[in-house]
Amino acid sequence: MAAVSQPGTPRLLRALNDRAALELLLARGPLTRSQLGELTGLSKVTASQLVERLEERGLVRRVGEQAGGRGPNAQLYNVAPNSAYVVGVEVGDEHVVAACADITGAVVGRVEVSTKPDANGGGEDPVRLVHNAVVQAAEQAGAQLGDVRRIVLGTPGLVDPNTGDIVFAFNLPRWQRGLAAALRDDLHTTIVFENDVNLAAVAEAHTGAAREVGDFLLVWIGQGVGLAVMLGGRLHRGTAGAAGEIGYLPVPGADIPREVSRRGKGAFQQVAGADAVRQVAREHGFRASTAAEAVKAAIAAGTKGGPVLDEVARRLALGVAASCIVLDPPLVVLAGEVGAAGGTPLAERVQHEVAAISPVAPRVVMTGVADEPVLQGALLTALDAVRDEVFGSTVD
């Protein structure tokens, strides 16, 4: 029998070696050619050829020299930051925040654009809003719009996992179906929408309390209430993108409307959202302009504030326990303005209450992502995809 030819094998090996070298430079750079050879197991000659190939393609650059040893100093190399850019966008009720990162993950541009109508009504137009924010963030980064390989937008509401379009975004009536295509036509690059709570979970998995945890739930408690489900290190979005719309969970202590529309307030939202948390605090003598401030005041008050935290934990446990009984995760992360403000005192109470009312006892912790988790998750999502594209196509 004739031998089967594998003409693509050398090319594939080069691509794999290039990818490994680029990942090493991101994680441990700058490195010399010799160090790259040692870390990848390649010979000096092969490692040198690899570096030359990546340098010619503009993916690595010389960043200095390593002194010491005999002979001339060895050149140090690192990933070229300007080889690609991404933009993450967080959409809120009052503003859109856009951040531009280079391929190393360094944030090199950031802008905020108001969603309130300007004199020309521009604040009401989602395409114009996102366009202005993305262009300004890229300009701050010293990048052209054509250098931006991917834009990931985090938005409240439902995103259809099949079409990638926004199905419904509460409080953002103009952010609806067809917007993704309009933005692609306008910006001429890849546009991806993702639920904001899902993106917060991505940030939590990369840099927060859920690092190295494959299965966990992130419960977002703010003006809206949401849930992100991470299983095996992957987001679970559901058939219609509605996995995690925990605000509609029927729970005791609230009216359960029949034929509830997506614009209505679900039962769990009624008992555990920011408005409900503020009401609980007021009933115990703690008045504040936001739910986060009310929770912080209760914690600062010591034993006097204990009943506030106990009641908020009892309410949160209804939704957390219901989700955990179905999914049985080892970890639950409390995020959003209330979850972050409640910290360990609230998380410990929720953990105790969940164990008391259900047969499962997951560890419950506060978020480990201090600033802008949705924006961080958008950038991380964009970077993962673009690195796959750029690092995975290094060989002609």
C-alpha positions in Angstrom: 0.0 0.0 0.0 1.3 3.4 -0.9 2.2 5.7 1.9 -0.3 8.5 2.7 1.2 11.9 1.9 0.9 14.6 4.6 2.0 17.7 2.9 0.5 20.0 5.5 2.4 18.6 8.5 5.5 20.9 8.4 3.3 23.9 8.0 1.1 22.8 10.9 4.1 22.2 13.1 5.4 25.7 12.3 2.0 27.2 13.2 1.9 25.3 16.5 5.4 26.3 17.4 4.6 30.0 16.5 1.5 29.9 18.6 3.3 28.4 21.6 6.1 31.0 21.3 3.6 33.9 21.2 1.7 32.6 24.2 5.0 32.3 26.1 5.9 35.8 25.2 2.5 37.1 26.4 2.8 35.2 29.7 6.6 35.4 30.4 8.1 37.9 28.0 10.4 39.5 27.1 12.5 36.5 26.2 15.6 35.8 24.1 15.7 33.4 21.2 17.6 30.9 23.4 15.0 31.2 26.2 12.2 30.6 23.7 14.0 27.5 22.4 14.4 26.1 25.9 10.8 26.8 26.9 9.4 25.3 23.7 11.8 22.5 23.4 13.0 23.7 20.0 16.6 23.7 18.7 18.5 27.0 18.6 18.2 27.1 14.8 14.5 26.4 14.8 13.9 29.0 17.5 15.8 31.6 15.6 13.9 30.9 12.4 10.6 31.1 14.4 11.5 34.5 15.8 12.6 35.8 12.4 9.3 34.6 10.9 7.2 36.3 13.6 9.3 39.5 13.4 8.8 39.7 9.7 5.1 39.4 10.2 5.1 42.2 12.7 3.9 40.0 15.6 7.1 40.3 17.7 9.6 43.1 18.2 12.9 43.6 19.8 12.6 45.4 23.1 16.2 45.4 24.5 19.1 43.2 25.3 20.1 40.8 28.0 23.5 41.5 29.4 25.8 38.8 30.7 27.7 35.8 29.3 30.4 35.7 26.7 29.9 37.4 23.3 27.4 40.0 22.3 24.3 40.6 24.4 21.3 38.5 23.4 18.3 40.4 21.9 15.1 40.4 24.0 11.7 40.0 22.1 8.1 40.5 23.1 4.8 40.5 21.4 4.3 43.6 19.3 1.4 45.4 21.0 0.2 47.1 17.8 -0.2 43.8 15.9 -4.0 44.0 16.7 -6.5 45.9 18.8 -9.9 45.1 20.3 -12.6 47.3 21.9 -14.9 46.4 24.7 -18.1 48.3 25.2 -20.3 48.5 28.3 -23.8 49.8 27.7 -25.6 51.4 30.6 -28.7 53.4 31.1 -26.9 56.7 31.1 -23.6 56.2 29.3 -21.6 53.9 27.0 -18.1 53.1 28.1 -15.6 51.9 25.4 -12.1 50.7 26.1 -9.4 49.8 23.5 -6.8 47.2 24.3 -3.8 46.1 22.3 -3.1 42.4 21.7 -1.1 42.1 25.0 -4.3 43.1 26.9 -3.0 46.6 27.9 -5.9 49.1 27.9 -4.5 52.0 25.9 -7.7 54.0 25.3 -10.9 54.6 27.2 -13.9 57.0 26.7 -17.4 57.5 28.1 -20.2 58.8 25.9 -23.5 59.9 27.4 -26.7 58.1 26.2 -28.8 61.2 26.9 -29.9 63.0 23.7 -27.7 65.8 22.5 -28.8 68.9 20.6 -29.0 66.8 17.4 -30.6 63.8 19.1 -27.4 61.8 18.7 -27.6 60.3 22.2 -30.7 58.4 21.1 -29.0 56.7 18.2 -27.3 53.4 19.2 -25.2 53.2 16.0 -23.9 56.8 16.4 -23.3 56.3 20.1 -21.2 53.1 19.6 -19.4 54.5 16.6 -18.3 57.6 18.4 -17.2 55.7 21.5 -15.2 53.1 19.5 -13.5 55.7 17.3 -12.6 57.9 20.2 -11.2 54.9 22.2 -9.2 53.8 19.2 -7.8 57.3 18.6 -6.7 57.5 22.2 -4.9 54.2 21.6 -3.1 55.6 18.6 -4.9 53.0 16.4 -6.9 53.3 13.2 -10.4 51.9 13.1 -9.2 49.3 10.6 -6.7 48.0 13.2 -9.6 47.0 15.6 -10.2 43.4 14.9 -13.2 42.8 17.2 -15.7 44.8 19.2 -17.6 43.1 22.1 -20.6 44.9 23.6 -22.0 44.1 27.0 -25.7 44.9 27.3 -28.5 44.2 29.7 -31.2 41.9 28.4 -31.3 38.9 26.1 -28.9 38.1 23.3 -30.0 35.5 20.8 -27.1 32.9 20.8 -28.1 31.8 17.3 -28.1 35.2 15.5 -26.0 37.2 18.0 -28.7 39.9 17.9 -30.2 41.7 20.9 -33.7 40.3 21.5 -34.7 42.6 24.3 -32.8 45.1 26.5 -34.8 46.5 29.4 -34.5 50.3 29.7 -32.8 50.4 26.2 -35.8 50.3 23.8 -33.8 51.2 20.7 -31.2 48.5 21.3 -33.1 45.8 19.5 -32.9 43.3 16.6 -31.0 44.5 13.6 -28.5 46.6 15.6 -25.7 44.1 15.2 -25.9 44.2 11.4 -26.2 48.0 11.4 -23.0 48.3 13.5 -21.1 45.9 11.3 -22.1 47.9 8.3 -21.0 51.1 10.0 -17.7 50.0 11.6 -16.7 47.3 9.1 -15.4 44.9 11.7 -16.6 41.9 13.7 -19.3 43.0 16.3 -20.3 40.7 19.1 -23.1 41.3 21.6 -23.1 39.5 25.0 -25.2 39.7 28.1 -23.6 42.0 30.6 -23.8 39.5 33.5 -22.2 36.8 31.4 -19.3 39.1 30.7 -18.9 39.8 34.4 -18.6 36.0 34.9 -15.9 35.9 32.2 -13.9 38.5 34.2 -14.5 36.6 37.4 -13.2 33.4 35.8 -10.1 35.1 34.5 -9.1 37.5 37.3 -11.6 37.2 40.1 -12.9 34.8 42.8 -13.6 32.0 40.3 -10.1 31.5 38.9 -9.5 27.9 38.1 -13.1 27.0 38.9 -14.8 25.3 36.0 -18.3 25.3 37.4 -19.8 28.4 39.2 -22.7 30.7 39.3 -22.4 34.5 39.4 -25.4 36.3 40.9 -25.7 39.9 39.9 -27.7 42.1 42.4 -28.3 45.6 41.3 -31.1 47.6 39.8 -31.5 44.4 37.7 -31.0 40.9 39.0 -29.2 38.4 36.8 -27.4 35.1 36.8 -24.5 33.8 34.8 -23.9 30.0 34.5 -20.4 28.8 33.9 -20.1 25.0 33.3 -16.9 23.3 32.4 -15.3 26.7 31.9 -17.9 27.7 29.3 -20.9 30.0 29.5 -24.3 28.4 29.3 -26.7 30.7 27.5 -29.7 28.5 26.8 -31.7 28.0 23.6 -33.0 31.5 23.5 -30.3 33.2 25.5 -32.5 33.4 28.5 -30.5 31.2 30.8 -29.8 33.3 33.9 -32.9 35.6 33.7 -33.3 34.8 37.4 -35.3 38.0 38.0 -38.4 36.1 36.7 -37.9 33.2 39.1 -41.2 32.6 41.0 -40.4 32.9 44.7 -42.4 33.3 47.9 -43.0 36.8 49.2 -43.8 38.4 45.8 -46.7 38.6 43.4 -46.2 36.1 40.6 -47.8 37.7 37.5 -49.2 35.4 34.9 -48.3 35.9 31.3 -45.5 38.2 32.4 -44.0 40.2 29.6 -40.3 40.8 29.4 -41.0 44.4 30.4 -42.6 43.3 33.7 -40.9 42.8 37.0 -40.5 39.2 37.9 -41.0 37.8 41.4 -37.4 37.5 42.4 -36.6 41.0 41.1 -39.3 42.3 43.3 -37.9 40.8 46.5 -34.1 41.0 45.9 -33.4 43.8 43.5 -31.8 47.1 44.5 -35.2 48.8 45.2 -36.2 46.0 47.5 -32.8 46.1 49.3 -33.2 49.9 49.9 -36.7 49.3 51.3 -35.4 46.6 53.7 -32.7 49.1 54.9 -35.2 51.9 55.3 -37.4 49.6 57.4 -34.5 49.2 59.8 -33.6 52.9 59.9 -30.9 53.0 57.2 -31.7 55.5 54.6 -29.4 55.9 51.5 -29.7 57.0 47.9 -28.5 53.7 46.6 -28.8 50.1 47.6 -25.0 49.8 47.8 -24.8 52.7 50.2 -27.5 51.2 52.4 -25.8 47.9 52.6 -22.4 49.6 53.4 -24.1 51.6 56.2 -25.6 48.5 57.7 -22.2 46.8 57.7 -20.6 49.8 59.3 -23.3 49.8 62.0 -22.1 46.4 63.3 -24.8 44.5 65.3 -27.4 47.1 64.6 -27.1 46.5 60.9 -27.2 42.8 61.3 -31.0 42.4 60.7 -30.7 44.3 57.4 -28.0 41.8 56.1 -29.9 38.9 57.5 -33.1 39.8 55.6 -31.3 40.6 52.4 -29.4 37.3 52.6 -32.7 35.5 53.3 -34.2 37.0 50.1 -31.1 36.3 48.0 -31.0 32.7 49.2 -34.3 32.0 47.6 -32.9 32.5 44.1 -29.5 31.2 44.9 -30.8 28.0 46.4 -33.3 27.4 43.5 -30.4 27.7 41.0 -28.0 25.6 43.0 -30.5 22.8 43.5 -30.7 22.4 39.7 -27.0 22.9 38.9 -25.2 22.0 42.1 -22.1 24.2 41.6 -19.2 24.3 44.1 -19.1 28.1 44.0 -21.5 31.1 43.9 -20.1 34.6 43.4 -22.2 37.6 44.5 -21.6 40.6 42.2 -23.3 43.8 41.1 -23.6 46.8 43.4 -25.3 44.9 46.3 -23.0 41.9 46.0 -19.8 44.0 46.0 -21.0 46.3 48.8 -22.2 43.4 51.0 -18.7 41.7 50.9 -18.0 38.8 53.1 -20.6 39.6 55.7 -23.4 39.2 53.2 -21.8 36.3 51.3 -21.4 34.3 54.5 -25.0 34.9 55.5 -26.2 33.8 52.0 -24.1 30.7 52.2 -25.5 29.8 55.6 -29.1 30.4 54.5 -28.8 28.4 51.3 -27.4 25.4 53.3 -30.3 25.8 55.7 -33.1 25.7 53.1 -31.7 23.3 50.5 -29.8 20.0 50.3 -26.8 21.7 48.7 -24.2 23.9 50.3 -22.0 25.7 47.8 -19.3 28.2 48.9 -20.6 31.7 48.5 -18.1 34.6 48.1 -18.1 38.2 47.1 -16.8 39.2 43.7 -13.1 39.5 43.2 -13.3 41.9 40.3 -13.1 45.4 41.8 -13.7 47.6 38.8 -15.9 47.5 35.7 -16.3 43.7 35.5 -18.6 43.9 32.4 -16.1 46.0 30.5 -13.2 43.7 31.6 -15.2 40.7 30.4 -15.9 42.3 27.1 -12.2 43.0 26.5 -11.2 39.4 27.6 -13.8 37.9 25.3 -12.5 40.0 22.4 -8.9 39.2 23.1 -9.4 35.5 23.3 -11.0 35.4 19.9 -8.5 37.8 18.2 -5.5 36.0 19.6 -6.9 32.8 18.2 -7.2 34.5 14.8 -3.8 36.3 14.8 -1.7 33.6 16.6 -3.4 30.8 14.7 -2.6 32.1 11.2 1.1 32.9 11.4 2.2 30.7 8.6 1.4 31.6 4.9 
